[in-house]
Amino acid sequence: MLDVKLLLVDHATSVGSAQRALLDLVCGLPPSVTPAVMCPRGELRAALGDLGVRVLPSAGVSNPQRLYARRALQVGREVCVGAGALRRAAAVTQADIVHANCISSAVAASYARRLGCPPVVVQLHDVVGATWAANLARRTIGANADAIIANSEYTRKSFAEARTNDRLYTLRSPLDRSKFHAAGLTVDAARDMLGLNRRAKLVGLIAQITPRKGQETAIKAMERVRARHPQARLLLVGGVENGHAGGDHDNVSYERWLYRLVRALGMQECVEFWGPRNDIPIILRALDVLVAPSWEEPQGRRVIEAMSLGTPAIATAVGGPAEYIADGVDGLLVAPRDVAALATALTRLLGDGDFREQLGRRAIDAVDARFDRDDYVAKLARIYGQVLADQATPAGARR
């Protein structure tokens, strides 16, 4: 790989799927790449500090896809300040390439590119919507980024437009199994650590509390599952993020609605709200089944993590998981928002231990084959090399 000074940029304070992918990337880079990361104070900066990575401070930038008219001026100011700070950080680190790891960072980096910042590579971890704000972000990134990498074909298609097709790549974020894997931990041992009944049928949904993740579908499906499996329990792991009361992302009200739904169905002893957790590998190992009933899933990192541990997953046939799960071979796929289909799949898996074990074994092989970190880094290196080669051309210099 070429000798490259890389400046990664992420404006998140907490560690979600995109930030876990960034941490995996940093750990997998070869010695020829010198990374530095620009991010705000928070969990991500602390994790990078533990890895000994150089970190530069950054103010936060709001997600431009959640740009409401009343906040347009504030978000615009954040982007301008972020672009200027990014340009200065690139100069301080003598970066050859800026790698923006989220949509807000991508917009700021795109403006910084126009100010003379080094070539910009954008990593898309989220589906880009069709609102006016998302379209503005799409046009800004498309006009200025030197390469755009989507974590699935589903994500790529949400962004694609004719003028970016030659700079738009699909490259699934890898999984560092050596860091993530709960090596040698049995299901019973994991349940003992969590204080869970060894004989219970445990179903888990691990995601932020928001409508598109499908918690409502899972709860309603579990009501049907209990007719055949009275011992079945649903663990909802995750908290509210980006809760804008009264807006399109009013996740606070959605969480309250879920609690009311559980009470209305009389399922207080069946459904547990666990909130955000830091022991996800242990939880995944303790489950009989992971469900991911999202109707908009860019990649589905928790699905990949579950599969890597041999925990069978049921995901919807829309989004990233449908691209790597072979239905009935290494997982199950159901239609989104289909309570009956999810309940049928769960009833089948919870009642057939041999089938669960077969899916789990094949899932481990599937993850090993499709989400290898070294393979990801090698492909990313080729994209970096192409970007640097293009920069030497007149068209690249003008960009």
LUMKESE-33463 format. One record per residue (C-alpha): residue number from 1; residue in one letter; x, y, z. Coordinates in Angstrom, 1 decimal, padded with zeros to 4 digits. Layout:
REM LUMKESE-33463
+-----+---------+--------+--------+--------+
! num ! residuo !      X !      Y !      Z !
+-----+---------+--------+--------+--------+
! NUM !       a !      X !      Y !      Z !
...
+-----+---------+--------+--------+--------+
END
This chain:
REM LUMKESE-33463
+-----+---------+--------+--------+--------+
! num ! residuo !      X !      Y !      Z !
+-----+---------+--------+--------+--------+
!   1 !       m !  000.0 !  000.0 !  000.0 !
!   2 !       l !  001.1 !  003.6 ! -000.7 !
!   3 !       d !  002.6 !  005.7 !  002.1 !
!   4 !       v ! -000.4 !  007.8 !  003.0 !
!   5 !       k ! -001.2 !  010.3 !  005.8 !
!   6 !       l ! -004.9 !  009.8 !  006.5 !
!   7 !       l ! -007.2 !  012.2 !  008.3 !
!   8 !       l ! -010.4 !  010.5 !  009.3 !
!   9 !       v ! -013.3 !  012.8 !  010.3 !
!  10 !       d ! -016.4 !  011.9 !  012.4 !
!  11 !       h ! -018.7 !  014.4 !  014.1 !
!  12 !       a ! -020.4 !  011.9 !  016.4 !
!  13 !       t ! -019.8 !  011.9 !  020.2 !
!  14 !       s ! -021.2 !  008.4 !  020.9 !
!  15 !       v ! -020.1 !  005.1 !  019.3 !
!  16 !       g ! -022.6 !  003.7 !  016.9 !
!  17 !       s ! -022.3 !  001.3 !  014.0 !
!  18 !       a ! -020.4 !  003.9 !  011.8 !
!  19 !       q ! -018.0 !  004.7 !  014.6 !
!  20 !       r ! -017.4 !  001.0 !  015.4 !
!  21 !       a ! -016.5 !  000.6 !  011.7 !
!  22 !       l ! -014.1 !  003.5 !  012.0 !
!  23 !       l ! -012.4 !  001.9 !  015.0 !
!  24 !       d ! -012.1 ! -001.4 !  013.1 !
!  25 !       l ! -010.6 !  000.4 !  010.1 !
!  26 !       v ! -008.0 !  002.2 !  012.3 !
!  27 !       c ! -007.0 ! -001.1 !  013.9 !
!  28 !       g ! -006.6 ! -002.8 !  010.5 !
!  29 !       l ! -004.5 ! -000.1 !  008.7 !
!  30 !       p ! -001.0 ! -001.2 !  007.6 !
!  31 !       p !  002.1 !  000.6 !  008.9 !
!  32 !       s !  002.4 !  002.5 !  005.7 !
!  33 !       v ! -000.8 !  004.5 !  006.6 !
!  34 !       t ! -000.5 !  007.1 !  009.3 !
!  35 !       p ! -004.0 !  007.9 !  010.7 !
!  36 !       a ! -005.2 !  010.8 !  012.6 !
!  37 !       v ! -008.9 !  011.3 !  013.6 !
!  38 !       m ! -010.8 !  014.6 !  014.0 !
!  39 !       c ! -013.8 !  014.2 !  016.3 !
!  40 !       p ! -015.6 !  015.9 !  019.2 !
!  41 !       r ! -015.1 !  015.0 !  022.8 !
!  42 !       g ! -017.0 !  011.9 !  023.8 !
!  43 !       e ! -017.0 !  008.1 !  023.6 !
!  44 !       l ! -015.3 !  007.9 !  020.2 !
!  45 !       r ! -012.4 !  010.2 !  021.2 !
!  46 !       a ! -011.9 !  008.1 !  024.4 !
!  47 !       a ! -011.8 !  004.9 !  022.4 !
!  48 !       l ! -009.3 !  006.3 !  019.9 !
!  49 !       g ! -007.2 !  007.5 !  022.8 !
!  50 !       d ! -007.1 !  004.0 !  024.2 !
!  51 !       l ! -005.8 !  002.8 !  020.8 !
!  52 !       g ! -003.0 !  005.4 !  020.8 !
!  53 !       v ! -004.4 !  007.2 !  017.7 !
!  54 !       r ! -003.7 !  010.9 !  017.3 !
!  55 !       v ! -007.0 !  012.8 !  017.8 !
!  56 !       l ! -007.7 !  016.4 !  016.8 !
!  57 !       p ! -010.6 !  018.3 !  018.5 !
!  58 !       s ! -013.7 !  019.2 !  016.5 !
!  59 !       a ! -017.0 !  020.8 !  017.2 !
!  60 !       g ! -020.1 !  018.8 !  016.4 !
!  61 !       v ! -022.0 !  019.2 !  013.1 !
!  62 !       s ! -025.7 !  018.2 !  013.0 !
!  63 !       n ! -026.9 !  015.6 !  010.6 !
!  64 !       p ! -027.9 !  017.5 !  007.4 !
!  65 !       q ! -030.6 !  015.0 !  006.7 !
!  66 !       r ! -032.4 !  016.1 !  009.8 !
!  67 !       l ! -032.3 !  019.8 !  008.7 !
!  68 !       y ! -035.6 !  021.5 !  009.6 !
!  69 !       a ! -036.3 !  024.9 !  008.2 !
!  70 !       r ! -036.1 !  026.6 !  011.6 !
!  71 !       r ! -032.6 !  025.1 !  012.1 !
!  72 !       a ! -031.2 !  025.8 !  008.7 !
!  73 !       l ! -029.1 !  028.8 !  009.7 !
!  74 !       q ! -027.7 !  027.0 !  012.7 !
!  75 !       v ! -026.7 !  023.9 !  010.7 !
!  76 !       g ! -025.3 !  026.0 !  007.9 !
!  77 !       r ! -023.1 !  027.8 !  010.5 !
!  78 !       e ! -022.0 !  024.5 !  011.9 !
!  79 !       v ! -021.0 !  023.2 !  008.5 !
!  80 !       c ! -019.0 !  026.4 !  007.6 !
!  81 !       v ! -017.1 !  026.3 !  010.9 !
!  82 !       g ! -016.5 !  022.5 !  010.5 !
!  83 !       a ! -015.2 !  023.0 !  007.0 !
!  84 !       g ! -012.7 !  025.7 !  008.1 !
!  85 !       a ! -011.6 !  023.6 !  011.0 !
!  86 !       l ! -011.2 !  020.5 !  008.8 !
!  87 !       r ! -009.0 !  022.4 !  006.3 !
!  88 !       r ! -006.7 !  023.6 !  009.1 !
!  89 !       a ! -006.5 !  020.1 !  010.6 !
!  90 !       a ! -005.6 !  018.7 !  007.2 !
!  91 !       a ! -002.8 !  021.2 !  007.0 !
!  92 !       v ! -001.5 !  020.4 !  010.5 !
!  93 !       t ! -001.5 !  016.6 !  009.9 !
!  94 !       q ! -000.2 !  017.1 !  006.3 !
!  95 !       a ! -003.0 !  014.7 !  005.2 !
!  96 !       d ! -002.9 !  013.2 !  001.7 !
!  97 !       i ! -006.5 !  012.1 !  002.0 !
!  98 !       v ! -009.5 !  013.1 !  004.1 !
!  99 !       h ! -011.9 !  010.3 !  004.9 !
! 100 !       a ! -015.3 !  011.5 !  006.1 !
! 101 !       n ! -017.0 !  008.8 !  008.1 !
! 102 !       c ! -020.6 !  010.1 !  008.4 !
! 103 !       i ! -023.0 !  012.2 !  006.4 !
! 104 !       s ! -022.5 !  015.4 !  008.5 !
! 105 !       s ! -018.7 !  015.0 !  008.2 !
! 106 !       a ! -019.1 !  014.4 !  004.5 !
! 107 !       v ! -020.9 !  017.7 !  003.9 !
! 108 !       a ! -018.4 !  019.6 !  006.0 !
! 109 !       a ! -015.5 !  017.9 !  004.1 !
! 110 !       s ! -017.1 !  018.6 !  000.8 !
! 111 !       y ! -017.1 !  022.3 !  001.5 !
! 112 !       a ! -013.5 !  022.0 !  002.8 !
! 113 !       r ! -012.6 !  020.5 ! -000.5 !
! 114 !       r ! -013.7 !  023.6 ! -002.2 !
! 115 !       l ! -011.5 !  025.6 !  000.1 !
! 116 !       g ! -008.4 !  023.7 ! -001.0 !
! 117 !       c ! -008.6 !  020.6 !  001.3 !
! 118 !       p ! -006.8 !  017.4 !  000.1 !
! 119 !       p ! -008.9 !  014.8 ! -001.8 !
! 120 !       v ! -012.0 !  013.7 !  000.1 !
! 121 !       v ! -013.3 !  010.1 !  000.4 !
! 122 !       v ! -016.8 !  009.9 !  001.8 !
! 123 !       q ! -018.0 !  006.8 !  003.6 !
! 124 !       l ! -021.8 !  006.3 !  003.6 !
! 125 !       h ! -023.1 !  004.3 !  006.5 !
! 126 !       d ! -026.7 !  005.6 !  006.3 !
! 127 !       v ! -029.4 !  005.6 !  003.6 !
! 128 !       v ! -029.7 !  009.0 !  002.0 !
! 129 !       g ! -033.3 !  010.1 !  001.9 !
! 130 !       a ! -035.4 !  012.0 ! -000.6 !
! 131 !       t ! -036.2 !  015.1 !  001.5 !
! 132 !       w ! -035.0 !  018.5 !  000.3 !
! 133 !       a ! -032.3 !  018.5 !  003.0 !
! 134 !       a ! -031.1 !  015.1 !  002.0 !
! 135 !       n ! -031.1 !  016.1 ! -001.7 !
! 136 !       l ! -029.0 !  019.2 ! -000.8 !
! 137 !       a ! -026.5 !  017.0 !  001.1 !
! 138 !       r ! -026.4 !  014.6 ! -001.9 !
! 139 !       r ! -025.7 !  017.4 ! -004.4 !
! 140 !       t ! -023.0 !  018.9 ! -002.2 !
! 141 !       i ! -021.2 !  015.6 ! -001.7 !
! 142 !       g ! -021.6 !  014.5 ! -005.3 !
! 143 !       a ! -020.1 !  017.7 ! -006.6 !
! 144 !       n ! -017.1 !  017.8 ! -004.4 !
! 145 !       a ! -016.1 !  014.3 ! -003.1 !
! 146 !       d ! -013.4 !  012.5 ! -004.9 !
! 147 !       a ! -014.8 !  009.0 ! -004.0 !
! 148 !       i ! -018.0 !  007.9 ! -002.3 !
! 149 !       i ! -018.1 !  004.5 ! -000.6 !
! 150 !       a ! -021.4 !  002.9 !  000.4 !
! 151 !       n ! -021.6 !  000.1 !  002.9 !
! 152 !       s ! -024.2 ! -001.8 !  000.8 !
! 153 !       e ! -025.9 ! -001.8 ! -002.6 !
! 154 !       y ! -029.0 ! -000.6 ! -000.8 !
! 155 !       t ! -027.1 !  002.5 !  000.6 !
! 156 !       r ! -025.4 !  003.1 ! -002.8 !
! 157 !       k ! -028.7 !  003.1 ! -004.7 !
! 158 !       s ! -030.1 !  005.6 ! -002.2 !
! 159 !       f ! -027.3 !  008.0 ! -003.1 !
! 160 !       a ! -026.7 !  007.3 ! -006.7 !
! 161 !       e ! -027.0 !  009.9 ! -009.4 !
! 162 !       a ! -025.5 !  009.9 ! -012.9 !
! 163 !       r ! -022.7 !  012.4 ! -012.3 !
! 164 !       t ! -021.3 !  010.3 ! -009.4 !
! 165 !       n ! -021.5 !  006.8 ! -010.8 !
! 166 !       d ! -017.8 !  006.7 ! -011.7 !
! 167 !       r ! -016.8 !  007.7 ! -008.2 !
! 168 !       l ! -019.3 !  005.6 ! -006.3 !
! 169 !       y ! -018.2 !  002.3 ! -004.8 !
! 170 !       t ! -019.8 ! -000.5 ! -002.6 !
! 171 !       l ! -017.6 ! -001.8 !  000.1 !
! 172 !       r ! -019.1 ! -003.5 !  003.1 !
! 173 !       s ! -017.7 ! -002.4 !  006.5 !
! 174 !       p ! -015.6 ! -005.2 !  008.0 !
! 175 !       l ! -015.9 ! -006.9 !  011.4 !
! 176 !       d ! -012.9 ! -007.4 !  013.6 !
! 177 !       r ! -013.8 ! -010.7 !  015.0 !
! 178 !       s ! -010.6 ! -010.9 !  017.1 !
! 179 !       k ! -011.8 ! -007.9 !  019.1 !
! 180 !       f ! -015.5 ! -008.6 !  019.1 !
! 181 !       h ! -015.7 ! -012.3 !  019.5 !
! 182 !       a ! -016.7 ! -013.7 !  022.9 !
! 183 !       a ! -014.2 ! -016.5 !  022.5 !
! 184 !       g ! -015.0 ! -019.7 !  024.3 !
! 185 !       l ! -018.1 ! -018.3 !  026.0 !
! 186 !       t ! -021.0 ! -020.8 !  026.0 !
! 187 !       v ! -024.7 ! -019.8 !  025.9 !
! 188 !       d ! -025.2 ! -020.9 !  029.5 !
! 189 !       a ! -022.1 ! -019.0 !  030.7 !
! 190 !       a ! -023.3 ! -015.9 !  028.9 !
! 191 !       r ! -026.8 ! -016.2 !  030.5 !
! 192 !       d ! -025.2 ! -016.7 !  033.9 !
! 193 !       m ! -023.2 ! -013.5 !  033.5 !
! 194 !       l ! -026.3 ! -011.6 !  032.6 !
! 195 !       g ! -028.5 ! -013.2 !  035.3 !
! 196 !       l ! -030.8 ! -014.8 !  032.7 !
! 197 !       n ! -032.7 ! -018.1 !  032.9 !
! 198 !       r ! -030.9 ! -020.9 !  031.1 !
! 199 !       r ! -034.1 ! -022.5 !  030.0 !
! 200 !       a ! -035.8 ! -019.4 !  028.6 !
! 201 !       k ! -036.3 ! -018.8 !  024.9 !
! 202 !       l ! -034.5 ! -015.5 !  024.4 !
! 203 !       v ! -035.1 ! -013.2 !  021.4 !
! 204 !       g ! -033.1 ! -010.0 !  021.1 !
! 205 !       l ! -033.5 ! -006.8 !  019.1 !
! 206 !       i ! -030.4 ! -004.6 !  019.5 !
! 207 !       a ! -030.8 ! -001.1 !  018.0 !
! 208 !       q ! -031.6 !  002.5 !  018.8 !
! 209 !       i ! -035.2 !  003.1 !  019.7 !
! 210 !       t ! -036.7 !  004.6 !  016.6 !
! 211 !       p ! -039.7 !  003.5 !  014.4 !
! 212 !       r ! -037.6 !  002.3 !  011.4 !
! 213 !       k ! -035.9 ! -000.3 !  013.6 !
! 214 !       g ! -039.2 ! -002.2 !  014.0 !
! 215 !       q ! -039.5 ! -002.6 !  017.7 !
! 216 !       e ! -043.3 ! -002.3 !  017.4 !
! 217 !       t ! -043.3 ! -005.2 !  014.9 !
! 218 !       a ! -041.2 ! -007.3 !  017.2 !
! 219 !       i ! -043.4 ! -006.8 !  020.2 !
! 220 !       k ! -046.6 ! -007.6 !  018.3 !
! 221 !       a ! -044.9 ! -010.7 !  016.8 !
! 222 !       m ! -043.9 ! -011.9 !  020.3 !
! 223 !       e ! -047.5 ! -011.8 !  021.4 !
! 224 !       r ! -048.2 ! -014.5 !  018.8 !
! 225 !       v ! -045.1 ! -016.5 !  019.5 !
! 226 !       r ! -046.0 ! -016.9 !  023.2 !
! 227 !       a ! -049.0 ! -019.1 !  022.2 !
! 228 !       r ! -046.5 ! -021.8 !  021.3 !
! 229 !       h ! -043.5 ! -020.7 !  023.5 !
! 230 !       p ! -044.8 ! -019.3 !  026.8 !
! 231 !       q ! -041.1 ! -019.1 !  028.0 !
! 232 !       a ! -040.2 ! -016.7 !  025.2 !
! 233 !       r ! -038.8 ! -013.3 !  026.1 !
! 234 !       l ! -037.9 ! -010.3 !  024.1 !
! 235 !       l ! -034.9 ! -008.1 !  025.1 !
! 236 !       l ! -035.0 ! -004.7 !  023.5 !
! 237 !       v ! -031.4 ! -003.4 !  023.8 !
! 238 !       g ! -030.7 !  000.2 !  022.9 !
! 239 !       g ! -031.7 !  003.7 !  023.8 !
! 240 !       v ! -033.2 !  006.8 !  022.2 !
! 241 !       e ! -030.9 !  008.8 !  020.0 !
! 242 !       n ! -031.7 !  012.0 !  018.1 !
! 243 !       g ! -035.1 !  012.4 !  019.8 !
! 244 !       h ! -036.6 !  015.6 !  018.3 !
! 245 !       a ! -039.9 !  016.0 !  020.1 !
! 246 !       g ! -042.6 !  016.9 !  017.6 !
! 247 !       g ! -040.5 !  016.3 !  014.6 !
! 248 !       d ! -040.0 !  013.5 !  012.1 !
! 249 !       h ! -037.6 !  011.8 !  014.5 !
! 250 !       d ! -039.7 !  012.0 !  017.7 !
! 251 !       n ! -038.1 !  008.9 !  019.2 !
! 252 !       v ! -038.8 !  009.9 !  022.8 !
! 253 !       s ! -042.6 !  009.7 !  022.1 !
! 254 !       y ! -042.0 !  006.5 !  020.2 !
! 255 !       e ! -040.3 !  004.9 !  023.2 !
! 256 !       r ! -043.3 !  005.9 !  025.4 !
! 257 !       w ! -045.6 !  004.4 !  022.9 !
! 258 !       l ! -043.7 !  001.1 !  023.0 !
! 259 !       y ! -044.1 !  000.9 !  026.8 !
! 260 !       r ! -047.9 !  001.6 !  026.4 !
! 261 !       l ! -048.1 ! -001.1 !  023.8 !
! 262 !       v ! -046.4 ! -003.7 !  026.0 !
! 263 !       r ! -048.9 ! -002.9 !  028.8 !
! 264 !       a ! -051.9 ! -003.0 !  026.5 !
! 265 !       l ! -050.9 ! -006.5 !  025.3 !
! 266 !       g ! -050.2 ! -007.7 !  028.9 !
! 267 !       m ! -046.6 ! -008.5 !  028.0 !
! 268 !       q ! -044.8 ! -006.8 !  030.9 !
! 269 !       e ! -043.2 ! -010.1 !  031.9 !
! 270 !       c ! -042.3 ! -011.0 !  028.3 !
! 271 !       v ! -040.7 ! -007.8 !  027.0 !
! 272 !       e ! -037.7 ! -006.1 !  028.7 !
! 273 !       f ! -036.3 ! -002.7 !  027.9 !
! 274 !       w ! -032.5 ! -002.9 !  028.6 !
! 275 !       g ! -031.4 !  000.4 !  027.3 !
! 276 !       p ! -027.9 !  001.1 !  025.9 !
! 277 !       r ! -025.3 ! -001.6 !  026.9 !
! 278 !       n ! -021.6 ! -002.1 !  026.6 !
! 279 !       d ! -021.7 ! -005.9 !  026.8 !
! 280 !       i ! -023.2 ! -006.6 !  023.4 !
! 281 !       p ! -021.1 ! -009.7 !  022.6 !
! 282 !       i ! -022.2 ! -011.4 !  025.7 !
! 283 !       i ! -025.9 ! -010.5 !  025.1 !
! 284 !       l ! -025.7 ! -011.8 !  021.5 !
! 285 !       r ! -024.1 ! -015.0 !  022.7 !
! 286 !       a ! -026.9 ! -015.5 !  025.2 !
! 287 !       l ! -029.7 ! -015.2 !  022.7 !
! 288 !       d ! -031.5 ! -018.0 !  020.8 !
! 289 !       v ! -032.4 ! -015.6 !  018.0 !
! 290 !       l ! -031.6 ! -012.0 !  017.0 !
! 291 !       v ! -034.3 ! -010.1 !  015.1 !
! 292 !       a ! -033.7 ! -007.1 !  012.9 !
! 293 !       p ! -037.2 ! -006.1 !  011.6 !
! 294 !       s ! -036.1 ! -002.7 !  010.3 !
! 295 !       w ! -037.6 ! -001.4 !  007.1 !
! 296 !       e ! -034.6 !  000.7 !  006.3 !
! 297 !       e ! -031.3 ! -001.0 !  007.2 !
! 298 !       p ! -028.1 !  000.3 !  005.5 !
! 299 !       q ! -026.0 ! -002.7 !  006.5 !
! 300 !       g ! -027.1 ! -004.2 !  009.8 !
! 301 !       r ! -023.9 ! -004.4 !  011.8 !
! 302 !       r ! -025.7 ! -006.1 !  014.8 !
! 303 !       v ! -026.9 ! -008.8 !  012.4 !
! 304 !       i ! -023.3 ! -009.4 !  011.2 !
! 305 !       e ! -022.0 ! -009.5 !  014.8 !
! 306 !       a ! -024.7 ! -012.1 !  015.8 !
! 307 !       m ! -023.9 ! -014.2 !  012.8 !
! 308 !       s ! -020.2 ! -014.1 !  013.7 !
! 309 !       l ! -021.1 ! -015.6 !  017.1 !
! 310 !       g ! -023.3 ! -018.3 !  015.6 !
! 311 !       t ! -026.5 ! -016.7 !  016.8 !
! 312 !       p ! -029.1 ! -017.1 !  014.0 !
! 313 !       a ! -030.7 ! -013.9 !  012.8 !
! 314 !       i ! -034.0 ! -013.0 !  011.3 !
! 315 !       a ! -033.9 ! -009.8 !  009.2 !
! 316 !       t ! -036.2 ! -008.1 !  006.7 !
! 317 !       a ! -035.7 ! -008.7 !  003.0 !
! 318 !       v ! -035.1 ! -005.0 !  002.4 !
! 319 !       g ! -031.8 ! -003.3 !  003.0 !
! 320 !       g ! -028.2 ! -004.5 !  003.6 !
! 321 !       p ! -028.9 ! -007.8 !  005.4 !
! 322 !       a ! -030.8 ! -009.1 !  002.3 !
! 323 !       e ! -027.5 ! -008.8 !  000.4 !
! 324 !       y ! -025.5 ! -011.2 !  002.6 !
! 325 !       i ! -028.1 ! -013.5 !  004.2 !
! 326 !       a ! -029.1 ! -016.5 !  002.2 !
! 327 !       d ! -032.7 ! -017.2 !  003.3 !
! 328 !       g ! -033.0 ! -020.6 !  005.0 !
! 329 !       v ! -029.2 ! -021.2 !  004.7 !
! 330 !       d ! -027.4 ! -018.9 !  007.1 !
! 331 !       g ! -030.4 ! -016.8 !  008.4 !
! 332 !       l ! -034.0 ! -016.0 !  007.7 !
! 333 !       l ! -035.6 ! -013.1 !  005.8 !
! 334 !       v ! -039.1 ! -011.8 !  006.2 !
! 335 !       a ! -041.1 ! -008.9 !  004.7 !
! 336 !       p ! -040.8 ! -005.6 !  006.6 !
! 337 !       r ! -043.7 ! -004.6 !  008.9 !
! 338 !       d ! -045.1 ! -008.2 !  008.5 !
! 339 !       v ! -046.0 ! -009.2 !  012.1 !
! 340 !       a ! -047.4 ! -012.6 !  011.0 !
! 341 !       a ! -044.3 ! -013.5 !  009.0 !
! 342 !       l ! -041.9 ! -012.5 !  011.8 !
! 343 !       a ! -044.0 ! -014.5 !  014.3 !
! 344 !       t ! -043.9 ! -017.6 !  012.0 !
! 345 !       a ! -040.1 ! -017.4 !  011.6 !
! 346 !       l ! -039.6 ! -017.0 !  015.3 !
! 347 !       t ! -041.9 ! -019.8 !  016.2 !
! 348 !       r ! -040.1 ! -022.1 !  013.8 !
! 349 !       l ! -036.6 ! -021.2 !  015.1 !
! 350 !       l ! -037.5 ! -021.3 !  018.8 !
! 351 !       g ! -039.0 ! -024.7 !  018.3 !
! 352 !       d ! -036.2 ! -026.3 !  016.3 !
! 353 !       g ! -032.8 ! -026.4 !  018.1 !
! 354 !       d ! -031.2 ! -028.4 !  015.3 !
! 355 !       f ! -032.2 ! -025.8 !  012.7 !
! 356 !       r ! -030.9 ! -023.0 !  014.8 !
! 357 !       e ! -027.6 ! -024.7 !  015.2 !
! 358 !       q ! -027.3 ! -025.3 !  011.5 !
! 359 !       l ! -028.0 ! -021.7 !  010.7 !
! 360 !       g ! -025.6 ! -020.6 !  013.3 !
! 361 !       r ! -022.7 ! -022.7 !  011.9 !
! 362 !       r ! -023.3 ! -021.5 !  008.4 !
! 363 !       a ! -023.6 ! -017.9 !  009.6 !
! 364 !       i ! -020.1 ! -018.0 !  011.0 !
! 365 !       d ! -018.7 ! -019.1 !  007.7 !
! 366 !       a ! -020.7 ! -016.5 !  005.8 !
! 367 !       v ! -019.2 ! -013.7 !  008.0 !
! 368 !       d ! -015.7 ! -015.0 !  007.7 !
! 369 !       a ! -016.1 ! -015.0 !  003.9 !
! 370 !       r ! -017.8 ! -011.7 !  003.4 !
! 371 !       f ! -016.5 ! -009.3 !  006.1 !
! 372 !       d ! -012.8 ! -009.9 !  006.3 !
! 373 !       r ! -011.0 ! -006.8 !  007.5 !
! 374 !       d ! -007.8 ! -007.4 !  005.6 !
! 375 !       d ! -009.8 ! -007.7 !  002.3 !
! 376 !       y ! -011.6 ! -004.5 !  003.1 !
! 377 !       v ! -008.4 ! -002.6 !  003.8 !
! 378 !       a ! -006.9 ! -003.9 !  000.5 !
! 379 !       k ! -009.9 ! -002.7 ! -001.5 !
! 380 !       l ! -009.9 !  000.6 !  000.3 !
! 381 !       a ! -006.2 !  001.0 ! -000.5 !
! 382 !       r ! -007.0 !  000.7 ! -004.2 !
! 383 !       i ! -009.6 !  003.4 ! -003.9 !
! 384 !       y ! -007.2 !  005.7 ! -002.2 !
! 385 !       g ! -004.6 !  005.0 ! -004.9 !
! 386 !       q ! -007.1 !  005.8 ! -007.6 !
! 387 !       v ! -008.1 !  009.1 ! -005.9 !
! 388 !       l ! -004.4 !  010.1 ! -005.6 !
! 389 !       a ! -003.8 !  009.2 ! -009.2 !
! 390 !       d ! -006.8 !  011.2 ! -010.3 !
! 391 !       q ! -005.6 !  014.2 ! -008.2 !
! 392 !       a ! -002.5 !  014.4 ! -010.5 !
! 393 !       t ! -004.8 !  015.0 ! -013.5 !
! 394 !       p ! -006.1 !  018.5 ! -014.4 !
! 395 !       a ! -009.7 !  017.5 ! -013.7 !
! 396 !       g ! -008.7 !  016.1 ! -010.3 !
! 397 !       a ! -006.7 !  019.2 ! -009.5 !
! 398 !       r ! -009.7 !  021.4 ! -010.3 !
! 399 !       r ! -011.9 !  019.3 ! -008.0 !
+-----+---------+--------+--------+--------+
END
